[in-house]
Each structure stands twice: as structure tokens, then as C-alpha cells.
């Protein structure tokens, strides 16, 4: 599997794992439905989801992750 596809899948899976429960939690707490519940869940998820990036180095391609809850940038 190419590193670009891995980065895309990591980004998608972590976004989905955070978005889906958050959407239902917001709907349950706000006791409402409609456009605003998934919109708010999307905005919060974009802010708190980890960011993955493919970086070309002298040793080759490496995947790096940055997350708001971690001070350091981690190599995967």
C-alpha cells in the first residue's frame, strides 16, 4: 500500500472515530436534530482530530502525526 493511501486512511479513520460518537453525543445533549448537530460535530472534530502528513526525507517517505493533545510531532 502506498504511503499516500496510508495517510489518507489514517486521517479518515481517526476523523470518523471521533465524529460519529461526537455527533450522537451532541444530539443527545442538545436534544435537537437537524443541520446544526452534524455541523457542530464536524467543526469540533476538525479541531481535535490528529493530523497526518507524508514527509519526504533523505531516508525516504515518513508519516508524521500532530495532535492538539500532544506537544510533540510523532513519527509513525
Phi, psi and omega in degrees: 000136183287152180299328178296320179291321177300315179298316179299316180293318176301314181297314182295314183294316179294323177297313182295320181295328178274319186294312187298307178296324180295322179299313180289327176295316178295318178297321180289317181290320182276346182050046178219169177224177177114198186292326189288329182296305178292330178295314178294318178297321178296313182297317180293319180295320178300323181286322188258350181287145177293149179254131179249143181214142176265125183240132176271122177240179178295329180279346181131194181281137177226147179259128180243148180233134174236135182224145183296333182269001179234133182284331184262161173265128185254142175266134178261000000 
